[in-house]
Amino acid sequence: MTFHAYMLRCSDGSYYLGQTDMLERRMAQHEAGEIEGYTQNRRPVELVWSQEFASRDEAIAAEQQIKGWSRNKKEALIAGDWAAISALARKSFDTGLRHAQPLLRTNGDAQQPAPVIVLVRPQLGENIGKAARAMLNFGLTEMRLVSPRDGWPNPDAGPAAAGADVVLDGAQVFETLADAVADCAHVYATTVRKRGVTKPVVTPEEAAREVHGASGRSAFVFGPERSGLETDDVALARKILTVPINPEFGSLNLAQAVILCAYEWSKQATLEQPTVTDLGEPAPQDELEGMIGQLETLLEGAGYFFPPDRAPATKRTLRNLLTKPGWNHLEVRTLRGVLSALGNPRPR
């Protein structure tokens, strides 16, 4: 199944964004006024832009991103003018993030830039956008493109990036891989072993550890979606980076490969971590014993422990169950309140 994000021009000149898994049917519904809401009283409507996505989440992300764009930026998207889209994005983005330098890591007293992501002869703008999205999730912002097949900028990259415009806006284009990594002292070619090329082979985790411990710039190099890096490309690298995967199904796409390397690098970088919730102090044993005793009393009164000769084993099972989670004070008091209510129900 495929999904689409789409844009309609309404009769009053306004624009409507939506997403669907059946574009032709959805258009017919809009035109017939069968969809309640914005477009129902603004007919006729015209489909002016749409893009296909592999998942509904990606289509929704594109819809939400474009909804926040200015009218001029939406019209640039309709016209396929990606240069204008980038210019408008820079003009409207006032936090300074678009002009930020790559995230820094600490190496002793010196600060070193984060690794560069180099895409060699990428074929689809959508895949470039997805790679940018993967990068920014883990704090990487510097992308370099070597001879992208469809040129650059590419209008398909923006929606697929799902908001990672800072990466796309700062992307640099080079004619050759040698030019793209000229300032990098540590270059990792992401590929399987190539015949005729004898180089050390590392995993993403090992490469990330080396990058954090090294001085000078580093680059992770990724090949075209269809064929990967050529032998001459790999020859420019210092090491080969290979992901341990199922030998019977080695089929990572470009964004997946990028996100694996970015994630391993981020594990040793200073990125924001999820908030830790205070679970409270563990309940002391006497509170647990009181709760267990209360439950056993209620169960005995209800005739639960039957036959009698199985009662010790059943009680032991209940005790194991109730002592596993590591209850805190509030949880014990809450459950005892439940048991009290069951044992002494209020009259209705």
C-alpha positions as CSV (number, residue, x, y, z in Angstrom):
1,M,0.0,0.0,0.0
2,T,1.2,3.5,-0.8
3,F,0.2,6.8,0.9
4,H,0.1,10.3,-0.4
5,A,0.3,13.8,1.0
6,Y,-1.5,16.3,-1.2
7,M,-2.4,19.9,-1.6
8,L,-5.6,21.4,-3.1
9,R,-6.3,24.9,-4.3
10,C,-9.8,25.9,-3.3
11,S,-12.2,28.1,-5.1
12,D,-11.4,31.0,-2.8
13,G,-7.7,30.7,-3.6
14,S,-6.7,29.1,-0.3
15,Y,-4.8,25.9,0.1
16,Y,-5.8,22.7,1.8
17,L,-3.3,19.9,2.9
18,G,-4.3,16.3,3.5
19,Q,-3.1,12.7,3.3
20,T,-4.7,9.5,2.1
21,D,-4.0,6.0,1.0
22,M,-6.4,6.3,-2.0
23,L,-5.7,9.6,-3.8
24,E,-8.1,9.3,-6.7
25,R,-11.0,8.3,-4.4
26,R,-10.2,11.1,-2.0
27,M,-10.1,13.7,-4.8
28,A,-13.6,12.5,-6.0
29,Q,-14.9,12.8,-2.4
30,H,-13.5,16.4,-2.1
31,E,-15.0,17.3,-5.5
32,A,-18.4,15.9,-4.6
33,G,-18.5,17.6,-1.2
34,E,-18.6,14.3,0.7
35,I,-15.8,15.3,3.1
36,E,-17.1,17.6,5.8
37,G,-15.0,20.5,6.8
38,Y,-12.8,23.0,5.1
39,T,-13.2,22.1,1.4
40,Q,-16.9,21.3,1.5
41,N,-17.9,24.9,0.9
42,R,-14.9,25.9,-1.1
43,R,-15.5,23.9,-4.2
44,P,-14.5,23.4,-6.9
45,V,-11.0,22.2,-5.7
46,E,-7.9,21.5,-7.8
47,L,-5.1,19.0,-7.0
48,V,-2.0,21.1,-7.3
49,W,0.6,18.9,-5.6
50,S,1.0,15.4,-4.3
51,Q,3.8,13.1,-3.3
52,E,3.9,9.3,-2.6
53,F,5.2,7.9,0.6
54,A,5.9,4.3,1.8
55,S,4.1,4.8,5.1
56,R,1.2,6.8,6.6
57,D,3.5,8.3,9.2
58,E,5.7,9.8,6.5
59,A,2.7,11.2,4.7
60,I,1.3,12.7,7.9
61,A,4.7,14.2,8.7
62,A,4.9,15.8,5.3
63,E,1.3,17.1,5.6
64,Q,2.0,18.7,9.0
65,Q,5.2,20.2,7.8
66,I,3.8,21.9,4.7
67,K,0.7,23.1,6.6
68,G,3.1,25.3,8.6
69,W,4.6,26.9,5.5
70,S,3.8,30.3,4.2
71,R,1.7,30.8,1.1
72,N,4.7,31.8,-0.9
73,K,6.6,28.6,0.2
74,K,3.6,26.4,-0.7
75,E,3.4,28.0,-4.2
76,A,7.1,27.4,-4.6
77,L,6.5,23.7,-3.8
78,I,3.7,23.6,-6.4
79,A,6.0,25.1,-9.0
80,G,8.8,22.7,-8.0
81,D,11.1,25.7,-7.3
82,W,13.3,24.2,-4.6
83,A,15.7,27.0,-4.6
84,A,12.9,29.4,-3.7
85,I,11.7,27.0,-0.9
86,S,15.2,27.0,0.6
87,A,15.5,30.8,0.4
88,L,12.1,31.2,2.0
89,A,12.9,28.7,4.7
90,R,16.1,30.6,5.7
91,K,14.2,33.9,5.7
92,S,11.5,32.7,8.0
93,F,13.6,30.6,10.4
94,D,14.8,33.1,13.0
95,T,16.2,30.9,15.7
96,G,19.7,30.7,14.1
97,L,19.6,26.9,13.9
98,R,19.9,26.9,10.1
99,H,23.2,28.6,10.4
100,A,24.5,26.5,13.3
101,Q,27.7,24.6,13.1
102,P,27.7,20.8,13.4
103,L,27.3,19.7,17.0
104,L,30.6,19.6,18.8
105,R,32.1,16.8,21.0
106,T,34.8,17.1,23.6
107,N,38.2,15.5,23.1
108,G,40.2,16.5,26.1
109,D,40.3,20.3,26.2
110,A,39.7,20.7,22.5
111,Q,36.4,20.6,20.6
112,Q,36.1,18.7,17.4
113,P,33.2,18.8,14.9
114,A,30.8,15.9,14.5
115,P,31.3,13.6,11.6
116,V,30.3,14.5,8.1
117,I,27.7,12.4,6.2
118,V,28.7,12.0,2.6
119,L,26.2,10.6,0.0
120,V,27.9,9.6,-3.2
121,R,25.8,9.8,-6.4
122,P,22.5,9.6,-4.5
123,Q,19.7,8.8,-6.9
124,L,16.4,9.9,-5.3
125,G,15.7,13.2,-3.6
126,E,13.3,11.4,-1.3
127,N,16.2,9.3,0.0
128,I,18.4,12.3,0.6
129,G,15.6,13.8,2.7
130,K,15.2,10.7,4.7
131,A,18.9,10.6,5.3
132,A,18.8,14.2,6.5
133,R,15.9,13.2,8.9
134,A,18.0,10.3,10.2
135,M,21.0,12.6,10.8
136,L,19.2,15.3,12.7
137,N,17.5,12.9,15.0
138,F,21.0,12.1,16.4
139,G,22.6,15.5,16.3
140,L,24.4,15.4,12.9
141,T,23.8,18.4,10.6
142,E,26.6,18.4,8.0
143,M,25.7,16.6,4.7
144,R,27.8,16.5,1.6
145,L,26.5,15.3,-1.8
146,V,28.7,14.0,-4.5
147,S,27.2,14.3,-8.0
148,P,23.5,13.7,-7.1
149,R,21.8,12.1,-10.1
150,D,18.9,14.5,-10.3
151,G,20.9,17.6,-9.3
152,W,20.6,19.8,-6.3
153,P,18.4,21.2,-4.8
154,N,15.8,18.5,-5.3
155,P,12.1,19.2,-4.6
156,D,11.5,15.6,-3.3
157,A,13.9,16.0,-0.5
158,G,12.1,18.5,1.6
159,P,8.9,16.6,2.5
160,A,10.8,13.4,3.1
161,A,13.1,15.2,5.6
162,A,10.0,15.9,7.8
163,G,11.4,19.1,9.2
164,A,15.2,18.5,9.0
165,D,15.6,21.5,6.7
166,V,18.7,22.7,8.5
167,V,20.5,19.7,7.1
168,L,19.2,20.1,3.5
169,D,19.8,23.9,3.5
170,G,23.4,23.4,4.5
171,A,24.1,20.5,2.2
172,Q,27.2,21.0,0.0
173,V,27.6,19.6,-3.5
174,F,31.0,18.2,-4.9
175,E,31.9,16.7,-8.2
176,T,34.1,14.0,-6.7
177,L,34.4,12.1,-3.5
178,A,38.0,13.2,-3.2
179,D,36.9,16.8,-3.1
180,A,34.1,16.0,-0.6
181,V,36.5,14.4,2.0
182,A,39.6,16.6,1.3
183,D,39.5,18.1,4.8
184,C,38.8,14.8,6.6
185,A,41.5,12.8,8.3
186,H,39.3,9.8,9.0
187,V,37.1,8.5,6.2
188,Y,34.9,5.4,6.6
189,A,33.4,3.7,3.5
190,T,30.2,2.0,4.4
191,T,30.1,-1.1,2.2
192,V,30.9,-4.8,2.2
193,R,34.4,-5.9,1.5
194,K,35.6,-5.0,-2.0
195,R,37.9,-7.3,-4.0
196,G,41.3,-5.7,-4.5
197,V,40.9,-3.4,-1.6
198,T,42.7,-4.3,1.6
199,K,41.6,-2.1,4.5
200,P,40.7,-2.6,8.1
201,V,37.0,-3.4,8.6
202,V,35.0,-1.9,11.6
203,T,31.4,-1.9,12.8
204,P,29.4,1.3,13.3
205,E,30.0,1.0,17.0
206,E,33.8,0.7,16.6
207,A,33.9,3.5,14.1
208,A,32.0,5.8,16.4
209,R,34.3,5.1,19.2
210,E,37.3,5.9,17.0
211,V,35.7,9.1,15.8
212,H,35.2,10.3,19.4
213,G,38.8,9.5,20.3
214,A,40.4,11.0,17.2
215,S,41.5,14.5,16.3
216,G,40.7,16.0,12.9
217,R,37.5,15.7,10.8
218,S,35.8,12.4,10.2
219,A,33.4,11.3,7.4
220,F,31.0,8.4,6.9
221,V,30.6,7.8,3.2
222,F,27.5,6.1,1.7
223,G,27.1,4.9,-1.9
224,P,24.2,5.1,-4.4
225,E,21.0,3.3,-3.4
226,R,21.1,0.7,-6.2
227,S,24.8,-0.4,-6.3
228,G,26.6,1.1,-3.3
229,L,30.1,2.4,-3.4
230,E,32.4,1.5,-6.3
231,T,35.9,0.1,-5.7
232,D,37.5,3.4,-6.5
233,D,35.4,5.1,-3.9
234,V,36.3,2.6,-1.3
235,A,40.0,3.1,-2.2
236,L,39.8,6.7,-0.9
237,A,38.7,5.6,2.6
238,R,40.9,4.8,5.5
239,K,38.7,2.0,6.7
240,I,35.6,0.0,5.6
241,L,32.5,0.2,7.8
242,T,30.3,-2.8,7.7
243,V,27.0,-3.4,9.5
244,P,26.6,-7.0,10.9
245,I,23.4,-8.1,9.3
246,N,21.6,-11.3,8.2
247,P,23.9,-12.8,5.5
248,E,20.9,-14.2,3.7
249,F,19.2,-10.8,3.4
250,G,21.5,-7.9,3.2
251,S,19.1,-5.1,2.2
252,L,19.5,-1.9,4.2
253,N,18.3,1.3,2.5
254,L,20.2,4.5,2.6
255,A,18.5,6.2,5.5
256,Q,18.7,3.0,7.6
257,A,22.4,2.8,7.0
258,V,22.8,6.5,7.9
259,I,20.7,6.2,11.1
260,L,22.8,3.2,12.4
261,C,26.0,5.2,12.1
262,A,24.5,8.4,13.5
263,Y,23.0,6.5,16.5
264,E,26.3,4.9,17.4
265,W,28.0,8.2,17.2
266,S,25.3,9.9,19.4
267,K,25.7,7.3,22.2
268,Q,28.9,9.0,23.2
269,A,27.8,12.6,22.4
270,T,26.1,15.0,24.8
271,L,22.5,14.8,23.5
272,E,19.4,15.4,25.6
273,Q,18.1,12.3,27.3
274,P,14.5,11.4,28.2
275,T,13.4,12.7,31.6
276,V,13.8,10.2,34.4
277,T,10.7,9.7,36.4
278,D,11.0,9.3,40.2
279,L,9.3,6.0,41.0
280,G,9.4,6.6,44.7
281,E,11.2,4.7,47.5
282,P,10.6,0.9,47.5
283,A,8.1,-0.2,50.1
284,P,9.6,-1.9,53.2
285,Q,9.0,-5.6,53.7
286,D,6.5,-5.1,56.5
287,E,4.2,-3.1,54.2
288,L,4.3,-5.9,51.6
289,E,3.6,-8.5,54.3
290,G,0.6,-6.5,55.4
291,M,-0.8,-6.3,51.9
292,I,-0.2,-10.0,51.2
293,G,-1.8,-11.0,54.5
294,Q,-4.8,-8.8,53.7
295,L,-5.2,-10.4,50.3
296,E,-4.9,-14.0,51.7
297,T,-7.6,-13.2,54.4
298,L,-10.0,-12.0,51.7
299,L,-9.3,-15.0,49.5
300,E,-9.8,-17.5,52.3
301,G,-13.2,-15.9,53.1
302,A,-14.1,-16.2,49.5
303,G,-13.2,-19.9,49.4
304,Y,-10.4,-19.4,46.9
305,F,-7.9,-21.8,48.5
306,F,-9.4,-25.0,47.3
307,P,-8.6,-27.8,47.7
308,P,-7.1,-27.1,51.1
309,D,-4.0,-29.3,50.5
310,R,-3.0,-27.0,47.6
311,A,-3.3,-23.8,49.7
312,P,0.4,-23.5,50.7
313,A,1.5,-23.8,47.0
314,T,-1.1,-21.3,45.9
315,K,-0.1,-18.8,48.6
316,R,3.5,-19.2,47.6
317,T,2.7,-18.4,44.0
318,L,0.8,-15.3,45.0
319,R,3.7,-14.2,47.2
320,N,6.1,-14.6,44.3
321,L,3.8,-12.6,42.1
322,L,3.3,-9.8,44.6
323,T,7.0,-9.4,45.5
324,K,8.3,-9.3,42.0
325,P,7.6,-5.7,40.8
326,G,9.3,-3.8,43.6
327,W,6.3,-1.9,45.0
328,N,6.6,1.6,46.4
329,H,4.6,3.1,49.3
330,L,1.9,4.6,47.1
331,E,1.4,1.4,45.2
332,V,1.0,-0.7,48.3
333,R,-1.4,1.8,49.9
334,T,-3.5,1.9,46.7
335,L,-3.8,-1.8,46.4
336,R,-4.6,-2.2,50.0
337,G,-7.4,0.4,49.5
338,V,-8.7,-1.8,46.7
339,L,-8.7,-4.9,48.9
340,S,-10.4,-3.0,51.7
341,A,-13.1,-1.9,49.3
342,L,-13.6,-5.5,48.1
343,G,-13.7,-6.8,51.6
344,N,-16.1,-4.1,52.9
345,P,-18.1,-2.9,50.0
346,R,-20.1,0.3,50.5
347,P,-23.8,0.0,50.4
348,R,-25.4,1.5,47.3
